[in-house]
Amino acid sequence: MSDHHVTPVKTYINVFILLMVLLVATVGAAYVPLGQFHLAAALLIATIKAVFIGAYFMHLVHSPRLTWLVSTGSAFFLLIFFCFLLNDYMTRGWLDIAGK
């Protein structure tokens, strides 16, 4: 009737352990003096965690191509919005505007 895939419990445990390691990496990166790269390191680790959560806990690994296309497109537009946000944040002090 339908192709239902059962993921082994061992896979979920391995992904959980990986997420816990990435959690420790996130906390550790907060204490390491990275200068201006704190945000980049935190976003990179958060992106890796989000990919694993989406792939395994939201079952995107065994989803049809359309679901992959929609999730990839959504992530791409989120990336565009983050680029706009960082562009605004990083260029705020460039103009000498009265009232700032």
N, CA, C and O atoms as a MOPAC input file, in Angstrom:
PM7 MOZYME 1SCF
protein

 N      0.81900 1    -1.18600 1     0.00000 1
 C      0.00000 1     0.00000 1     0.00000 1
 C      0.86300 1     1.24900 1     0.00000 1
 O      0.81500 1     2.02300 1    -0.95600 1
 N      1.64800 1     1.46600 1     1.04200 1
 C      2.55900 1     2.61400 1     1.06600 1
 C      3.93700 1     2.13500 1     1.49700 1
 O      4.07900 1     1.12600 1     2.18800 1
 N      4.92100 1     2.86300 1     1.08400 1
 C      6.29500 1     2.52600 1     1.44700 1
 C      6.62100 1     3.19400 1     2.77500 1
 O      7.04100 1     4.35100 1     2.81300 1
 N      6.42800 1     2.47300 1     3.83800 1
 C      6.69000 1     2.99800 1     5.17200 1
 C      8.03800 1     2.46800 1     5.63400 1
 O      8.24800 1     1.25800 1     5.72100 1
 N      8.93800 1     3.37800 1     5.92600 1
 C     10.27700 1     2.99100 1     6.35500 1
 C     10.38400 1     3.12400 1     7.86600 1
 O      9.97500 1     4.13200 1     8.44300 1
 N     10.93100 1     2.10800 1     8.49400 1
 C     11.12900 1     2.10900 1     9.93700 1
 C     12.61200 1     2.35900 1    10.19800 1
 O     13.46800 1     1.57700 1     9.78600 1
 N     12.89500 1     3.44400 1    10.87900 1
 C     14.27600 1     3.78000 1    11.21500 1
 C     14.65800 1     3.05600 1    12.50500 1
 O     13.90300 1     3.08500 1    13.47700 1
 N     15.81300 1     2.41300 1    12.52100 1
 C     16.23000 1     1.70700 1    13.74700 1
 C     16.46800 1     2.68100 1    14.90300 1
 O     16.83300 1     3.83900 1    14.69800 1
 N     16.25600 1     2.18700 1    16.10000 1
 C     16.45100 1     2.99400 1    17.30500 1
 C     17.91100 1     3.41500 1    17.43100 1
 O     18.19700 1     4.49700 1    17.94300 1
 N     18.83100 1     2.58300 1    16.97600 1
 C     20.26100 1     2.90100 1    17.04800 1
 C     20.57800 1     4.17900 1    16.28400 1
 O     21.43900 1     4.95300 1    16.70300 1
 N     19.89200 1     4.40900 1    15.16900 1
 C     20.10700 1     5.64100 1    14.39700 1
 C     19.68300 1     6.85800 1    15.20100 1
 O     20.38900 1     7.86700 1    15.23000 1
 N     18.52600 1     6.76500 1    15.85800 1
 C     18.06300 1     7.87800 1    16.68900 1
 C     19.01600 1     8.13900 1    17.85100 1
 O     19.26600 1     9.29300 1    18.20100 1
 N     19.53700 1     7.09900 1    18.43600 1
 C     20.48100 1     7.26100 1    19.54700 1
 C     21.76800 1     7.91300 1    19.05100 1
 O     22.31100 1     8.79200 1    19.72000 1
 N     22.26200 1     7.49400 1    17.88500 1
 C     23.47700 1     8.10700 1    17.33100 1
 C     23.26500 1     9.57700 1    17.00400 1
 O     24.14300 1    10.40200 1    17.25800 1
 N     22.11000 1     9.91200 1    16.44200 1
 C     21.82000 1    11.31600 1    16.13700 1
 C     21.69600 1    12.11500 1    17.42300 1
 O     22.16300 1    13.25200 1    17.49200 1
 N     21.07000 1    11.53500 1    18.44900 1
 C     20.95600 1    12.21400 1    19.73000 1
 C     22.33100 1    12.48200 1    20.33600 1
 O     22.58200 1    13.57200 1    20.85000 1
 N     23.21600 1    11.49800 1    20.27800 1
 C     24.57500 1    11.68400 1    20.80300 1
 C     25.30100 1    12.77600 1    20.02200 1
 O     25.99300 1    13.60700 1    20.61100 1
 N     25.14400 1    12.77500 1    18.69400 1
 C     25.75700 1    13.82300 1    17.87400 1
 C     25.21400 1    15.19600 1    18.24600 1
 O     25.97600 1    16.16000 1    18.32000 1
 N     23.90700 1    15.29800 1    18.48000 1
 C     23.32100 1    16.57800 1    18.88500 1
 C     23.83100 1    17.02700 1    20.24800 1
 O     24.02300 1    18.22200 1    20.47400 1
 N     24.05000 1    16.09400 1    21.14700 1
 C     24.60300 1    16.46000 1    22.45100 1
 C     26.05700 1    16.93900 1    22.32300 1
 O     26.46900 1    17.86600 1    23.02000 1
 N     26.82700 1    16.30800 1    21.43700 1
 C     28.20000 1    16.75100 1    21.18300 1
 C     28.18600 1    18.16100 1    20.58800 1
 O     29.00100 1    19.00500 1    20.96000 1
 N     27.25900 1    18.40800 1    19.66700 1
 C     27.15600 1    19.74600 1    19.08400 1
 C     26.67600 1    20.77700 1    20.10600 1
 O     27.04200 1    21.94900 1    20.02300 1
 N     25.86200 1    20.34900 1    21.06500 1
 C     25.46400 1    21.24200 1    22.15000 1
 C     26.66900 1    21.64600 1    22.99000 1
 O     26.83100 1    22.81500 1    23.34100 1
 N     27.51100 1    20.66700 1    23.30700 1
 C     28.73700 1    20.97300 1    24.05700 1
 C     29.64400 1    21.88500 1    23.22400 1
 O     30.29000 1    22.77900 1    23.77100 1
 N     29.69500 1    21.66500 1    21.90800 1
 C     30.49600 1    22.53800 1    21.03500 1
 C     29.94900 1    23.95600 1    21.02600 1
 O     30.72000 1    24.91500 1    20.98100 1
 N     28.63600 1    24.10100 1    21.06800 1
 C     28.02900 1    25.42900 1    21.10700 1
 C     28.39200 1    26.15700 1    22.39700 1
 O     28.76500 1    27.33000 1    22.37500 1
 N     28.28000 1    25.45700 1    23.50900 1
 C     28.62300 1    26.07000 1    24.79600 1
 C     30.11800 1    26.36200 1    24.85500 1
 O     30.52900 1    27.41000 1    25.35300 1
 N     30.92500 1    25.44700 1    24.35200 1
 C     32.37100 1    25.67000 1    24.33900 1
 C     32.77500 1    26.83300 1    23.46000 1
 O     33.69500 1    27.58000 1    23.79400 1
 N     32.08800 1    26.99100 1    22.33000 1
 C     32.40200 1    28.10600 1    21.42600 1
 C     32.04900 1    29.44700 1    22.05100 1
 O     32.61500 1    30.47500 1    21.67900 1
 N     31.12300 1    29.44400 1    22.99300 1
 C     30.76600 1    30.69400 1    23.66400 1
 C     31.88900 1    31.18100 1    24.57000 1
 O     32.00100 1    32.38100 1    24.82300 1
 N     32.71500 1    30.27700 1    25.05700 1
 C     33.79600 1    30.64400 1    25.96100 1
 C     35.14200 1    30.82500 1    25.26900 1
 O     36.09700 1    31.28700 1    25.89300 1
 N     35.23100 1    30.47000 1    23.99800 1
 C     36.47900 1    30.62000 1    23.25300 1
 C     36.50500 1    32.02400 1    22.63900 1
 O     35.52700 1    32.43700 1    22.01700 1
 N     37.59600 1    32.75200 1    22.80200 1
 C     37.65000 1    34.10500 1    22.21700 1
 C     37.82900 1    34.04900 1    20.69200 1
 O     38.95000 1    33.95900 1    20.19000 1
 N     36.72000 1    34.10500 1    19.97700 1
 C     36.75600 1    34.01900 1    18.51900 1
 C     36.68700 1    35.38700 1    17.84600 1
 O     36.74100 1    35.47900 1    16.61900 1
 N     36.56900 1    36.43200 1    18.62900 1
 C     36.49100 1    37.77100 1    18.04400 1
 C     35.19900 1    37.96400 1    17.28000 1
 O     34.10900 1    37.75200 1    17.81100 1
 N     35.33100 1    38.36700 1    16.03200 1
 C     34.14700 1    38.64800 1    15.22200 1
 C     33.51100 1    37.38200 1    14.64900 1
 O     32.48400 1    37.46400 1    13.97600 1
 N     34.09800 1    36.22300 1    14.90000 1
 C     33.58400 1    34.98100 1    14.32900 1
 C     32.66500 1    34.21100 1    15.27200 1
 O     32.31300 1    33.06600 1    14.99000 1
 N     32.26500 1    34.83500 1    16.40400 1
 C     31.34400 1    34.16300 1    17.32500 1
 C     30.01900 1    33.84700 1    16.63800 1
 O     29.50300 1    32.73500 1    16.75000 1
 N     29.47800 1    34.82100 1    15.93400 1
 C     28.19300 1    34.62400 1    15.27000 1
 C     28.28900 1    33.56300 1    14.18200 1
 O     27.39900 1    32.72200 1    14.05500 1
 N     29.35100 1    33.59700 1    13.40600 1
 C     29.52100 1    32.61200 1    12.33600 1
 C     29.64900 1    31.20100 1    12.90000 1
 O     29.06900 1    30.26300 1    12.35300 1
 N     30.39400 1    31.04100 1    13.98000 1
 C     30.55200 1    29.71800 1    14.58900 1
 C     29.22200 1    29.21600 1    15.15000 1
 O     28.86800 1    28.05100 1    14.97000 1
 N     28.49300 1    30.09200 1    15.82600 1
 C     27.20300 1    29.69000 1    16.39700 1
 C     26.20100 1    29.32500 1    15.29900 1
 O     25.46600 1    28.34800 1    15.43400 1
 N     26.16800 1    30.10000 1    14.22200 1
 C     25.24600 1    29.79800 1    13.12400 1
 C     25.62500 1    28.52000 1    12.39700 1
 O     24.74700 1    27.77600 1    11.96000 1
 N     26.90700 1    28.25500 1    12.26200 1
 C     27.34300 1    27.01500 1    11.61200 1
 C     26.93900 1    25.79600 1    12.43200 1
 O     26.41500 1    24.82500 1    11.88600 1
 N     27.17800 1    25.84200 1    13.72100 1
 C     26.80300 1    24.72300 1    14.58100 1
 C     25.27900 1    24.56100 1    14.60300 1
 O     24.78000 1    23.43600 1    14.56200 1
 N     24.54300 1    25.66200 1    14.66700 1
 C     23.07600 1    25.58700 1    14.66800 1
 C     22.54700 1    25.03100 1    13.35000 1
 O     21.55500 1    24.30200 1    13.34000 1
 N     23.19400 1    25.36800 1    12.24800 1
 C     22.77000 1    24.83500 1    10.95400 1
 C     22.98300 1    23.33100 1    10.87900 1
 O     22.12600 1    22.60200 1    10.37900 1
 N     24.11400 1    22.87000 1    11.37100 1
 C     24.38200 1    21.42900 1    11.37800 1
 C     23.35200 1    20.70600 1    12.23900 1
 O     22.85700 1    19.64600 1    11.85500 1
 N     23.02700 1    21.27100 1    13.39800 1
 C     22.01800 1    20.65200 1    14.25600 1
 C     20.65500 1    20.63700 1    13.57000 1
 O     19.94000 1    19.63900 1    13.65000 1
 N     20.28700 1    21.71500 1    12.90400 1
 C     18.99400 1    21.78000 1    12.22700 1
 C     18.89900 1    20.77700 1    11.08600 1
 O     17.83600 1    20.20100 1    10.85600 1
 N     19.99600 1    20.56200 1    10.37200 1
 C     19.99100 1    19.58500 1     9.27900 1
 C     19.77200 1    18.18000 1     9.82700 1
 O     18.99000 1    17.41700 1     9.26000 1
 N     20.43700 1    17.82800 1    10.90100 1
 C     20.24900 1    16.49100 1    11.47200 1
 C     18.85500 1    16.31400 1    12.06500 1
 O     18.25900 1    15.24500 1    11.93300 1
 N     18.33400 1    17.33800 1    12.71100 1
 C     16.97300 1    17.24700 1    13.24900 1
 C     15.96500 1    17.08900 1    12.12000 1
 O     15.06400 1    16.25300 1    12.20000 1
 N     16.11400 1    17.88500 1    11.07200 1
 C     15.19500 1    17.77000 1     9.94500 1
 C     15.31600 1    16.44800 1     9.23100 1
 O     14.31000 1    15.85400 1     8.84300 1
 N     16.53300 1    15.98000 1     9.05200 1
 C     16.74300 1    14.75300 1     8.28700 1
 C     16.24100 1    13.51400 1     9.02300 1
 O     15.62500 1    12.64400 1     8.40700 1
 N     16.48900 1    13.42100 1    10.31400 1
 C     16.16000 1    12.18500 1    11.01300 1
 C     14.89800 1    12.27700 1    11.86300 1
 O     14.04400 1    11.39500 1    11.77700 1
 N     14.75500 1    13.31400 1    12.67800 1
 C     13.58900 1    13.38100 1    13.54900 1
 C     12.33600 1    13.82300 1    12.80100 1
 O     11.22600 1    13.50100 1    13.22500 1
 N     12.49000 1    14.55500 1    11.69400 1
 C     11.34500 1    14.94300 1    10.86800 1
 C     11.21900 1    14.03100 1     9.64600 1
 O     10.38400 1    14.26800 1     8.77400 1
 N     12.04000 1    13.00200 1     9.58800 1
 C     11.97400 1    11.93900 1     8.57600 1
 C     12.15800 1    12.44700 1     7.14300 1
 O     11.54500 1    11.91200 1     6.21900 1
 N     12.98400 1    13.45800 1     6.94800 1
 C     13.24900 1    13.93400 1     5.58800 1
 C     14.14700 1    12.98300 1     4.81300 1
 O     14.19400 1    13.04900 1     3.58400 1
 N     14.84800 1    12.11400 1     5.49300 1
 C     15.74300 1    11.17200 1     4.82300 1
 C     14.94800 1    10.25000 1     3.90300 1
 O     15.40700 1     9.90700 1     2.81300 1
 N     13.77500 1     9.85600 1     4.33800 1
 C     12.96900 1     8.90000 1     3.58300 1
 C     11.74700 1     9.55600 1     2.95000 1
 O     10.76700 1     8.87300 1     2.65100 1
 N     11.79000 1    10.85400 1     2.74600 1
 C     10.66400 1    11.57800 1     2.16200 1
 C     10.78400 1    11.63800 1     0.64300 1
 O     11.86700 1    11.42900 1     0.09600 1
 N      9.67900 1    11.92100 1    -0.03700 1
 C      9.74000 1    12.07500 1    -1.49700 1
 C     10.50400 1    13.32900 1    -1.90800 1
 O     10.80200 1    14.19000 1    -1.07900 1
 N     10.81200 1    13.41800 1    -3.18000 1
 C     11.60800 1    14.53400 1    -3.69500 1
 C     10.92800 1    15.88200 1    -3.50800 1
 O     11.60300 1    16.88400 1    -3.27400 1
 N      9.62000 1    15.92200 1    -3.60600 1
 C      8.91300 1    17.18700 1    -3.44500 1
 C      9.10100 1    17.74700 1    -2.03900 1
 O      9.25800 1    18.95600 1    -1.86600 1
 N      9.08500 1    16.88300 1    -1.05000 1
 C      9.31600 1    17.33400 1     0.32200 1
 C     10.72600 1    17.87500 1     0.47600 1
 O     10.93000 1    18.89300 1     1.13700 1
 N     11.70600 1    17.20400 1    -0.13100 1
 C     13.08700 1    17.70000 1    -0.11600 1
 C     13.17400 1    19.05500 1    -0.79600 1
 O     13.86500 1    19.95300 1    -0.31400 1
 N     12.47000 1    19.20800 1    -1.92400 1
 C     12.50000 1    20.46400 1    -2.66400 1
 C     11.91700 1    21.60700 1    -1.83100 1
 O     12.48100 1    22.70100 1    -1.79300 1
 N     10.81000 1    21.35900 1    -1.17700 1
 C     10.17100 1    22.38700 1    -0.34800 1
 C     11.05800 1    22.74700 1     0.84300 1
 O     11.22400 1    23.92900 1     1.14600 1
 N     11.62400 1    21.76000 1     1.51700 1
 C     12.47100 1    22.06200 1     2.67700 1
 C     13.76700 1    22.75900 1     2.26200 1
 O     14.23800 1    23.65200 1     2.96500 1
 N     14.34600 1    22.36200 1     1.13300 1
 C     15.55800 1    23.02900 1     0.65700 1
 C     15.26000 1    24.46200 1     0.21800 1
 O     16.03600 1    25.37700 1     0.49300 1
 N     14.13900 1    24.64900 1    -0.46100 1
 C     13.75100 1    26.00400 1    -0.85900 1
 C     13.49100 1    26.90300 1     0.32900 1
 O     13.85800 1    28.07800 1     0.31700 1
 N     12.85900 1    26.35700 1     1.35500 1
 C     12.62000 1    27.13600 1     2.57600 1
 C     13.93100 1    27.52000 1     3.25400 1
 O     14.09300 1    28.65300 1     3.70600 1
 N     14.85600 1    26.58300 1     3.32100 1
 C     16.16100 1    26.88200 1     3.91800 1
 C     16.91500 1    27.91000 1     3.09100 1
 O     17.62000 1    28.75300 1     3.64600 1
 N     16.77600 1    27.85200 1     1.76500 1
 C     17.44000 1    28.82700 1     0.89900 1
 C     16.89800 1    30.23400 1     1.13900 1
 O     17.67200 1    31.18800 1     1.22500 1
 N     15.57000 1    30.37300 1     1.24900 1
 C     14.99500 1    31.68700 1     1.51500 1
 C     15.33800 1    32.17000 1     2.92200 1
 O     15.50600 1    33.37100 1     3.13300 1
 N     15.44300 1    31.26700 1     3.87800 1
 C     15.89100 1    31.65400 1     5.21600 1
 C     17.32000 1    32.17800 1     5.16200 1
 O     17.65300 1    33.14200 1     5.85200 1
 N     18.16500 1    31.55300 1     4.35200 1
 C     19.53500 1    32.02600 1     4.16300 1
 C     19.55400 1    33.43100 1     3.56100 1
 O     20.34500 1    34.27800 1     3.97400 1
 N     18.68200 1    33.67200 1     2.58800 1
 C     18.58600 1    35.01100 1     1.98900 1
 C     18.17900 1    36.03100 1     3.04400 1
 O     18.75300 1    37.11900 1     3.10300 1
 N     17.19200 1    35.69400 1     3.88300 1
 C     16.76200 1    36.62100 1     4.92400 1
 C     17.86600 1    36.88700 1     5.94200 1
 O     18.01500 1    38.01600 1     6.41000 1
 N     18.64100 1    35.86200 1     6.29000 1
 C     19.77400 1    36.06400 1     7.18900 1
 C     20.82100 1    36.97700 1     6.54800 1
 O     21.42400 1    37.80200 1     7.23400 1
 N     21.03900 1    36.83600 1     5.25800 1
 C     21.99100 1    37.71700 1     4.56500 1
 C     21.52600 1    39.16700 1     4.61900 1
 O     22.33300 1    40.06800 1     4.84800 1
 N     20.23500 1    39.40100 1     4.41200 1
 C     19.70300 1    40.76300 1     4.52500 1
 C     19.84700 1    41.29000 1     5.95200 1
 O     20.20200 1    42.45100 1     6.15900 1
 N     19.57300 1    40.44000 1     6.92000 1
 C     19.68600 1    40.84200 1     8.31900 1
 C     21.12400 1    41.20300 1     8.66500 1
 O     21.37300 1    42.23800 1     9.28300 1
 N     22.07200 1    40.35800 1     8.27000 1
 C     23.47300 1    40.64200 1     8.56900 1
 C     23.97900 1    41.85500 1     7.80300 1
 O     24.81200 1    42.60600 1     8.31100 1
 N     23.48300 1    42.05300 1     6.57900 1
 C     23.86000 1    43.23800 1     5.80700 1
 C     23.39900 1    44.50300 1     6.52400 1
 O     24.15700 1    45.46900 1     6.61500 1
 N     22.18500 1    44.51000 1     7.02700 1
 C     21.68000 1    45.66900 1     7.75800 1
 C     22.47000 1    45.89000 1     9.04200 1
 O     22.83300 1    47.02100 1     9.36500 1
 N     22.73100 1    44.82700 1     9.76200 1
 C     23.41800 1    44.94000 1    11.04800 1
 C     24.85200 1    45.42400 1    10.88400 1
 O     25.32300 1    46.24500 1    11.67000 1
 N     25.54300 1    44.92600 1     9.87600 1
 C     26.95900 1    45.26400 1     9.71300 1
 C     27.18600 1    46.63700 1     9.09600 1
 O     28.28800 1    47.17700 1     9.20100 1
 N     26.19100 1    47.20800 1     8.46500 1
 C     26.38500 1    48.50200 1     7.80200 1
 C     25.70200 1    49.64400 1     8.53500 1
 O     25.55400 1    50.71900 1     7.95400 1
 N     25.28600 1    49.47000 1     9.75300 1
 C     24.56400 1    50.51700 1    10.46700 1
 C     25.42400 1    51.72100 1    10.81100 1
 O     24.90000 1    52.83200 1    10.87600 1
 N     26.69100 1    51.55400 1    11.02900 1
 C     27.52700 1    52.67500 1    11.42500 1
 C     28.22500 1    53.37400 1    10.27000 1
 O     29.07600 1    54.23100 1    10.50500 1
 N     27.89300 1    53.03700 1     9.03700 1
 C     28.60100 1    53.59100 1     7.89200 1
 C     28.21000 1    55.03900 1     7.60300 1
 O     29.05200 1    55.81500 1     7.14900 1
 N     26.97100 1    55.42000 1     7.85000 1
 C     26.51900 1    56.77700 1     7.55100 1
 C     26.44400 1    57.58800 1     8.83400 1
 O     26.07600 1    57.08500 1     9.89600 1
 N     26.80100 1    58.84000 1     8.70600 1
 C     26.73200 1    59.72700 1     9.84600 1
 C     25.39200 1    60.45100 1     9.78700 1
 O     25.27100 1    61.51600 1     9.18200 1
 N     24.39200 1    59.85700 1    10.42300 1
 C     23.03200 1    60.39800 1    10.39900 1
 C     22.74200 1    60.99500 1    11.77300 1
 O     23.00200 1    60.37800 1    12.80600 1
 N     22.19300 1    62.22000 1    11.76000 1
 C     21.85100 1    62.88000 1    13.00500 1
 C     20.71800 1    62.11900 1    13.68800 1
 O     19.81300 1    61.61600 1    13.02100 1
 N     20.76600 1    62.03700 1    14.98600 1
 C     19.71900 1    61.36900 1    15.73700 1
 C     20.03200 1    59.93700 1    16.09000 1
 O     19.23800 1    59.27100 1    16.75500 1
 N     21.16600 1    59.45800 1    15.65800 1
 C     21.55500 1    58.08200 1    15.98900 1
 C     22.29300 1    58.04200 1    17.30500 1
 O     22.70100 1    56.97100 1    17.75200 1

